[in-house]
Amino acid sequence: MRLIITEKNDAAKKIAGILAKGGVKEESYLKVPYYLFTDAEDQANACVGLKGHVVQVDFPPEFSEWRKVEPKALIDAPLVKTETAKSVVRTVKKLAADATSLVIATDYDREGELIGLEALNLAVEENQKLARGVRRARFSALTAGDINRAFSELDQLSEPLAMAGEARQDIDLIWGATLTRFVSLATGRLGSQFLSIGRVQTPTLVLVAEREKERRAFVSEPYWVVKIELDSGGQRFNALHKEERFTDEARASAVFEKLVTPGRVTAVKQTSRKVPRPAPFNTTSFTSAATSLGFGAAMAMRIAEDLYMAGHISYPRTDNTVYPSSLDLRESLEILAQGEFEREAGQLLAQQTLHPSRGDKRTTDHPPIYPTGSPRKGELSDRDWRIYELVARRFMATLADDAVMESNRVDLAVGGEPFVSRGSRVVHAGW
């Protein structure tokens, strides 16, 4: 039997359904579900999902007394790993005992590689023969095409990548625990009142605090503007005094009192500019865009991960902003055209060639975030649809033309005072 270990139960269920030649039998052990099936090569498989990390790194018990252990002693203290999901660990070991080979199918990133190595170590504790037959499935989307390709091109587990994840995990613990204890002991803040220090949270807190200081120190100053409404051939438009902001109300009032019609155009300037299409989504740009729709970063990522598990979008944790040559962009558009974006995707498919935009960051683990399914609006909740639509529209925007805008500036003299009117129009909509 081949044992397949994924990062979460949803992924295990999805992969089993894709690889199964016939039906999938769901069983459980200690309330942990796993899936039995026969694949296209008539090989028996068991697929089980973890709950992310099932072991955690910690200090030995003798280092737990804050008042008795010098904080600096934690820097060189030995680290131990303890089980955090005992039922999942026991289920993995039960299945490993009967397995003849092992496939790690956790997320393809540094954290996923570490979780995969942890799972491998648990399986080998129960069945040492699995160490010789372990393989790695790497995929960026839970779609039939991606999963079948990944399992037909099984790779090796990357121990260097997993070790990088483990080093980050160890540093987070040592750095955070040492400074948390030091600051808490120095200030007498112990128990539930301790002061937490973290590698990410503390620099972030500094940024927030500095911004709050600026906000509190800001002193508002009153100002006045002189704005006029004009008519030319029945078309109304607004113009603003060239000085824009007056800090002296008397000066603004004096200008206003001088105004008499008609006004006179003194200069016209017309410019054209391109508005470049956006780069493909990576995690950072995706969460930034989602924030503009009213989603917090954490909520946006939770929804994105649910959409990934459902096979609607690719893996949402990526630094990449360049589509790899292996990604069939036309095929992705054809999938989109089967859903709510038939018109927009059809316009792009009508192009003879597709030239996607590119960002500054290029990595080789995952592609930028792109749609992999074509759900109907009624099939998703409102919030899930808004995130899916955001990903789908950004993907199409990266394949469209740049937009062209025409800007106009008209300088006028009214009552001897200079005014400016500005306007823009879209010449070519593009993306």
C-alpha positions as CSV (number, residue, x, y, z in Angstrom):
1,M,0.0,0.0,0.0
2,R,1.2,3.5,-0.8
3,L,0.7,6.1,2.0
4,I,0.0,9.7,0.9
5,I,0.4,12.4,3.6
6,T,-1.1,15.9,2.9
7,E,-1.0,19.0,5.1
8,K,-4.8,19.2,5.7
9,N,-7.7,16.8,5.6
10,D,-9.5,18.8,2.8
11,A,-6.4,18.3,0.6
12,A,-6.3,14.6,1.4
13,K,-10.0,14.1,0.4
14,K,-9.5,16.1,-2.8
15,I,-6.4,14.3,-3.9
16,A,-7.9,10.9,-3.2
17,G,-10.9,11.8,-5.3
18,I,-8.7,12.9,-8.2
19,L,-6.4,9.9,-8.2
20,A,-9.0,7.2,-7.5
21,K,-9.9,4.9,-10.4
22,G,-13.2,4.0,-8.8
23,G,-14.7,5.1,-5.5
24,V,-13.0,6.4,-2.4
25,K,-13.7,4.7,1.0
26,E,-13.5,7.0,3.9
27,E,-12.5,5.6,7.3
28,S,-11.2,7.0,10.5
29,Y,-9.0,6.2,13.4
30,L,-9.3,8.2,16.7
31,K,-11.7,10.5,14.8
32,V,-9.0,11.3,12.2
33,P,-10.3,10.6,8.7
34,Y,-8.3,8.9,6.0
35,Y,-9.2,7.8,2.5
36,L,-8.6,4.4,0.9
37,F,-8.7,4.0,-2.9
38,T,-7.1,2.2,-5.9
39,D,-5.4,4.4,-8.5
40,A,-5.2,4.0,-12.3
41,E,-2.3,1.6,-11.9
42,D,-4.3,-0.7,-9.6
43,Q,-2.2,0.3,-6.7
44,A,-3.8,0.5,-3.2
45,N,-3.5,3.9,-1.6
46,A,-4.2,5.5,1.8
47,C,-4.4,9.3,1.9
48,V,-4.4,11.1,5.3
49,G,-4.3,14.8,6.1
50,L,-2.4,16.4,9.0
51,K,-3.4,19.5,10.8
52,G,-0.4,21.6,9.8
53,H,2.5,21.1,12.2
54,V,1.8,18.0,14.4
55,V,4.9,18.5,16.4
56,Q,6.3,21.7,17.9
57,V,9.7,22.8,19.1
58,D,10.2,23.7,22.7
59,F,12.7,23.9,25.6
60,P,13.1,21.0,28.0
61,P,11.1,21.2,31.3
62,E,14.1,22.3,33.3
63,F,14.1,25.6,31.4
64,S,10.4,26.4,32.2
65,E,10.9,28.4,35.5
66,W,11.4,32.0,34.4
67,R,12.8,33.2,37.7
68,K,15.3,30.3,38.1
69,V,16.7,30.4,34.5
70,E,18.7,33.3,33.2
71,P,17.1,34.4,29.9
72,K,20.5,34.2,28.1
73,A,20.7,30.5,29.0
74,L,17.9,29.9,26.5
75,I,20.2,30.9,23.6
76,D,22.2,27.7,23.8
77,A,19.7,25.5,25.4
78,P,18.8,22.2,23.7
79,L,15.5,22.0,21.9
80,V,13.0,19.2,22.0
81,K,10.0,18.3,19.8
82,T,6.7,17.5,21.3
83,E,3.5,16.2,19.7
84,T,0.7,18.7,19.4
85,A,-1.9,16.5,17.7
86,K,-1.5,13.1,19.2
87,S,-4.5,11.5,17.5
88,V,-3.1,12.6,14.1
89,V,0.4,11.3,14.9
90,R,-1.0,7.9,16.0
91,T,-3.1,7.7,12.8
92,V,-0.1,8.4,10.6
93,K,1.9,5.7,12.5
94,K,-0.9,3.2,12.2
95,L,-1.1,3.7,8.4
96,A,2.7,3.8,8.1
97,A,3.0,0.3,9.7
98,D,1.2,-1.3,6.7
99,A,2.7,0.9,4.0
100,T,5.3,-0.1,1.4
101,S,6.0,3.4,0.0
102,L,5.3,7.0,1.1
103,V,4.4,10.2,-0.8
104,I,4.7,13.6,0.9
105,A,2.0,15.9,-0.6
106,T,2.2,18.8,1.7
107,D,2.2,22.4,0.4
108,Y,5.1,23.2,-1.8
109,D,6.9,25.9,0.2
110,R,9.4,26.1,3.1
111,E,6.9,25.4,5.8
112,G,5.2,22.6,3.8
113,E,8.6,21.0,3.3
114,L,9.3,21.1,7.0
115,I,5.8,19.6,7.8
116,G,6.5,16.9,5.2
117,L,9.9,16.1,6.9
118,E,8.1,15.9,10.3
119,A,5.6,13.5,8.8
120,L,8.3,11.4,7.2
121,N,10.1,11.1,10.6
122,L,6.9,10.0,12.3
123,A,6.2,7.4,9.6
124,V,9.8,6.1,9.7
125,E,9.6,5.7,13.5
126,E,6.9,3.1,12.9
127,N,8.3,1.6,9.6
128,Q,11.9,2.2,8.8
129,K,11.6,0.7,5.3
130,L,9.6,3.8,4.2
131,A,12.8,5.9,4.4
132,R,14.0,4.2,1.2
133,G,10.8,4.7,-0.7
134,V,9.7,8.3,0.1
135,R,8.8,10.6,-2.8
136,R,7.5,14.2,-3.0
137,A,4.5,15.4,-4.9
138,R,4.8,19.1,-5.8
139,F,1.7,21.0,-7.1
140,S,0.4,24.6,-7.0
141,A,-3.3,23.9,-7.6
142,L,-5.7,21.2,-6.4
143,T,-7.0,20.5,-9.9
144,A,-7.1,17.2,-11.7
145,G,-4.4,18.4,-14.2
146,D,-2.0,19.6,-11.5
147,I,-2.4,16.6,-9.2
148,N,-2.1,14.0,-12.0
149,R,1.0,15.7,-13.3
150,A,2.5,15.9,-9.8
151,F,2.0,12.2,-9.1
152,S,3.3,11.2,-12.5
153,E,6.5,13.3,-11.9
154,L,7.2,12.5,-8.3
155,D,10.3,14.2,-6.9
156,Q,12.5,14.0,-3.8
157,L,11.9,15.7,-0.5
158,S,14.2,18.8,-0.2
159,E,15.9,18.5,3.1
160,P,17.8,21.8,2.6
161,L,14.4,23.6,2.2
162,A,13.0,21.8,5.2
163,M,16.1,22.6,7.3
164,A,15.6,26.3,6.3
165,G,12.1,26.1,7.7
166,E,13.3,24.4,10.9
167,A,16.0,27.0,11.4
168,R,13.4,29.8,11.1
169,Q,11.2,27.9,13.6
170,D,14.1,27.5,16.1
171,I,15.2,31.2,15.7
172,D,11.6,32.4,16.3
173,L,11.5,30.4,19.6
174,I,14.9,31.3,20.8
175,W,14.7,35.0,19.9
176,G,11.2,35.4,21.1
177,A,11.5,33.4,24.4
178,T,14.8,35.0,25.4
179,L,13.7,38.6,24.9
180,T,10.2,38.0,26.2
181,R,11.6,36.7,29.5
182,F,14.3,39.4,29.7
183,V,11.8,42.3,29.1
184,S,9.1,40.7,31.4
185,L,11.5,40.1,34.3
186,A,13.2,43.5,33.9
187,T,9.8,45.3,34.1
188,G,8.2,42.9,36.7
189,R,5.5,42.0,34.3
190,L,5.0,38.2,34.9
191,G,2.1,35.8,34.8
192,S,-0.7,36.8,32.5
193,Q,0.8,40.3,32.4
194,F,4.1,39.3,30.7
195,L,5.3,41.4,27.7
196,S,5.6,39.4,24.5
197,I,8.4,40.0,22.1
198,G,8.5,38.4,18.6
199,R,10.7,38.5,15.5
200,V,7.8,39.9,13.4
201,Q,5.3,41.3,16.0
202,T,7.8,43.6,17.7
203,P,9.1,45.5,14.6
204,T,5.5,45.7,13.4
205,L,4.5,47.2,16.8
206,V,7.3,49.8,16.4
207,L,6.0,50.8,13.0
208,V,2.4,51.2,14.4
209,A,3.7,53.1,17.5
210,E,5.7,55.6,15.4
211,R,2.7,56.2,13.1
212,E,0.5,56.8,16.1
213,K,3.0,59.3,17.5
214,E,2.9,61.2,14.2
215,R,-0.9,61.1,14.2
216,R,-1.1,62.5,17.7
217,A,1.5,65.2,17.0
218,F,-0.4,66.4,13.9
219,V,-1.8,69.9,14.3
220,S,-4.5,70.8,11.7
221,E,-4.4,74.2,10.1
222,P,-7.5,75.8,8.5
223,Y,-7.3,76.8,4.8
224,W,-9.6,78.2,2.2
225,V,-10.0,77.4,-1.5
226,V,-11.6,79.5,-4.3
227,K,-13.4,77.2,-6.7
228,I,-15.6,78.4,-9.6
229,E,-18.1,76.8,-11.9
230,L,-17.9,77.8,-15.6
231,D,-20.0,77.3,-18.7
232,S,-18.7,77.0,-22.2
233,G,-21.2,76.3,-25.0
234,G,-23.6,74.7,-22.5
235,Q,-21.0,72.4,-21.0
236,R,-20.3,73.1,-17.3
237,F,-16.9,72.5,-15.7
238,N,-15.1,73.5,-12.5
239,A,-11.8,75.4,-12.1
240,L,-9.6,76.0,-9.0
241,H,-7.5,79.0,-8.2
242,K,-3.9,78.4,-9.1
243,E,-2.8,79.0,-5.5
244,E,-5.0,76.1,-4.5
245,R,-4.9,76.6,-0.7
246,F,-5.1,80.0,1.0
247,T,-4.0,80.1,4.6
248,D,-5.3,83.7,4.9
249,E,-9.1,83.9,4.8
250,A,-9.0,87.7,4.0
251,R,-6.8,87.0,1.0
252,A,-9.2,84.2,-0.3
253,S,-12.2,86.6,0.2
254,A,-10.4,89.4,-1.7
255,V,-9.8,87.0,-4.6
256,F,-13.4,85.9,-4.6
257,E,-14.7,89.5,-4.6
258,K,-12.7,90.3,-7.7
259,L,-14.3,87.5,-9.8
260,V,-16.3,88.8,-12.8
261,T,-17.3,87.0,-16.0
262,P,-16.5,86.3,-18.7
263,G,-13.3,84.3,-18.1
264,R,-10.6,83.9,-20.8
265,V,-8.6,80.8,-21.7
266,T,-4.9,81.6,-21.6
267,A,-3.4,78.2,-22.3
268,V,-4.4,74.6,-23.1
269,K,-2.1,71.6,-22.5
270,Q,-2.9,68.1,-23.6
271,T,-0.9,65.0,-22.7
272,S,-1.3,61.3,-23.3
273,R,0.0,58.6,-21.0
274,K,-0.1,54.9,-20.6
275,V,-1.5,53.3,-17.5
276,P,0.4,50.0,-17.3
277,R,-1.5,46.8,-16.5
278,P,-0.8,45.4,-13.1
279,A,1.7,42.7,-12.3
280,P,0.4,39.2,-11.4
281,F,-0.7,38.7,-7.8
282,N,1.7,37.4,-5.2
283,T,0.7,37.1,-1.5
284,T,1.6,40.6,-0.6
285,S,-0.1,42.4,-3.5
286,F,-3.1,40.1,-3.2
287,T,-3.7,41.0,0.5
288,S,-3.1,44.7,-0.3
289,A,-5.8,44.6,-3.0
290,A,-8.2,42.6,-0.8
291,T,-7.7,45.2,2.0
292,S,-9.1,47.8,-0.5
293,L,-12.3,45.7,-0.7
294,G,-12.7,45.8,3.1
295,F,-11.0,42.4,3.9
296,G,-8.3,42.2,6.6
297,A,-5.2,40.4,5.5
298,A,-5.8,37.3,7.7
299,M,-9.4,37.0,6.5
300,A,-8.4,37.4,2.9
301,M,-5.8,34.6,3.2
302,R,-8.3,32.3,5.0
303,I,-10.8,32.7,2.1
304,A,-8.0,32.3,-0.5
305,E,-6.9,29.1,1.2
306,D,-10.5,27.8,1.1
307,L,-10.7,28.7,-2.6
308,Y,-7.4,26.8,-3.2
309,M,-8.7,23.7,-1.3
310,A,-11.9,23.9,-3.4
311,G,-9.8,24.0,-6.6
312,H,-10.9,27.5,-7.7
313,I,-7.5,29.3,-7.4
314,S,-3.8,28.3,-7.2
315,Y,-1.8,28.2,-4.0
316,P,-2.1,31.7,-2.4
317,R,1.2,31.8,-0.5
318,T,3.8,32.8,-3.1
319,D,6.4,35.5,-3.6
320,N,6.4,35.1,-7.4
321,T,5.1,37.8,-9.8
322,V,6.2,36.2,-13.1
323,Y,4.1,33.5,-14.7
324,P,6.3,30.5,-15.5
325,S,6.5,29.3,-19.1
326,S,5.0,26.0,-18.0
327,L,1.7,27.7,-17.1
328,D,-0.8,27.4,-20.0
329,L,-2.4,30.9,-19.9
330,R,-4.8,30.2,-22.7
331,E,-6.0,27.0,-21.0
332,S,-6.7,29.1,-17.8
333,L,-8.7,31.6,-19.9
334,E,-10.7,28.8,-21.4
335,I,-11.6,27.6,-17.9
336,L,-12.6,31.1,-16.9
337,A,-14.8,31.4,-20.1
338,Q,-16.9,28.5,-18.8
339,G,-18.1,30.6,-15.9
340,E,-19.2,34.1,-15.2
341,F,-16.4,35.7,-17.2
342,E,-17.2,34.3,-20.6
343,R,-17.3,37.7,-22.3
344,E,-14.0,39.1,-20.8
345,A,-12.1,35.8,-21.2
346,G,-13.5,35.5,-24.7
347,Q,-12.1,38.9,-25.7
348,L,-8.6,37.8,-24.5
349,L,-8.8,34.4,-26.2
350,A,-9.5,36.2,-29.5
351,Q,-6.0,37.6,-29.4
352,Q,-3.5,35.7,-31.5
353,T,-0.8,35.7,-28.8
354,L,-0.9,36.4,-25.1
355,H,1.8,38.6,-23.5
356,P,1.4,38.7,-19.7
357,S,2.7,41.5,-17.5
358,R,5.7,40.7,-15.2
359,G,6.5,41.8,-11.7
360,D,9.9,42.2,-10.1
361,K,10.0,39.0,-8.1
362,R,10.6,35.7,-9.8
363,T,10.7,32.4,-7.8
364,T,10.5,28.8,-8.8
365,D,8.3,27.2,-6.2
366,H,4.8,28.5,-7.0
367,P,3.4,30.6,-9.8
368,P,1.6,33.9,-9.1
369,I,-2.0,33.5,-7.8
370,Y,-4.3,32.7,-10.7
371,P,-7.8,31.2,-11.2
372,T,-7.9,27.4,-11.7
373,G,-11.7,26.9,-11.7
374,S,-14.9,28.6,-12.9
375,P,-17.5,28.5,-10.1
376,R,-20.7,30.4,-10.6
377,K,-21.5,33.3,-8.4
378,G,-24.4,31.5,-6.7
379,E,-22.1,28.5,-5.8
380,L,-20.0,30.6,-3.5
381,S,-20.8,32.8,-0.5
382,D,-20.7,36.6,-1.1
383,R,-17.2,37.0,0.5
384,D,-15.8,34.0,-1.2
385,W,-17.0,35.3,-4.6
386,R,-15.5,38.7,-4.0
387,I,-12.1,37.2,-3.4
388,Y,-12.4,34.8,-6.3
389,E,-13.5,37.6,-8.6
390,L,-10.5,39.7,-7.4
391,V,-8.1,36.9,-8.4
392,A,-9.9,36.3,-11.7
393,R,-10.0,39.9,-12.8
394,R,-6.4,40.5,-11.8
395,F,-5.4,37.5,-13.9
396,M,-7.3,38.8,-16.9
397,A,-5.9,42.3,-16.4
398,T,-2.3,40.9,-16.6
399,L,-3.1,39.6,-20.1
400,A,-4.8,42.7,-21.5
401,D,-3.4,45.8,-23.1
402,D,-2.1,48.8,-21.2
403,A,-4.7,51.6,-20.9
404,V,-4.2,55.0,-22.5
405,M,-5.4,58.1,-20.8
406,E,-5.6,61.7,-22.2
407,S,-5.1,64.5,-19.7
408,N,-6.1,68.1,-20.3
409,R,-5.2,71.2,-18.5
410,V,-6.9,74.5,-19.2
411,D,-5.5,77.8,-17.7
412,L,-7.9,80.6,-17.4
413,A,-8.0,84.2,-16.3
414,V,-11.1,85.3,-14.4
415,G,-11.2,88.8,-13.0
416,G,-7.5,89.0,-13.4
417,E,-6.9,85.9,-11.2
418,P,-5.4,82.7,-12.6
419,F,-7.5,79.5,-12.5
420,V,-6.8,75.9,-13.6
421,S,-9.2,73.3,-14.8
422,R,-8.1,69.7,-15.2
423,G,-9.7,66.6,-16.7
424,S,-8.9,63.2,-18.0
425,R,-10.6,60.7,-20.4
426,V,-9.9,57.1,-21.4
427,V,-8.7,56.9,-24.9
428,H,-8.0,53.1,-24.9
429,A,-9.6,51.1,-22.0
430,G,-7.1,48.2,-22.2
431,W,-7.1,46.3,-18.9
